[in-house]
């Protein structure tokens, strides 16, 4: 029986605009941003930020140093740095849409399941997600989930099995009682190898109906209905 439904963030809850994020980081002066950034996993300082190896302040400093070396920003400065707000503006380029339909589905599911988030993510995006500017109805992401597991806090990164194991231990969850939704085939494979049920999400997919059908097929239960609809 499924007791826990675990969602990725970018590409599942949030539809993404990676080209705008790249454009913004390049505008800041990081000429090789495309080589370091991917919707399925970053490298370089972008990875170090999201796996918790460096702090937000360290990221701002190292991003500025890269921009100085590669883009000509901060001429002559000995210890250049971007502000938190400047770096957050660039990361926010990823934000395309948070669908109210998906958020309403989370609230319906939350009546019956333990609803969790497991995301490769960073403090800049979380500062936005945990504000009342996150959703169309002005709620923080915390309103929709029972538990939130962030890569930079866990100091780990999908698809490493260890990040899933940390989440399972902290949440006192059994893998076979979990359904995991992600848009990355590598992450789906890692979760499946640990014994989780999985659901691969397509680009910009509205997955609400398919999720309810999947829950029926796995657990032979009645799909969660919106009691406000008549």
URFEN-V931144 format. One record per helix or strand of 2 or more residues. SS is the DSSP state (@ for helix, = for strand). FROM is the first residue (numbers start at 1). TO is the last residue. If there is no record, write none. Layout:
BEGIN
SS_FROM_TO ; SS_FROM_TO
END
This chain:
BEGIN
=_4_7 ; =_14_16 ; @_18_28 ; @_33_36 ; @_44_50 ; @_56_71 ; @_84_94 ; =_95_98 ; @_100_110 ; =_114_119 ; @_123_129 ; @_141_143 ; =_147_150 ; @_151_154 ; @_161_171 ; @_175_177 ; =_178_182 ; @_185_193 ; =_197_200 ; @_208_219
END
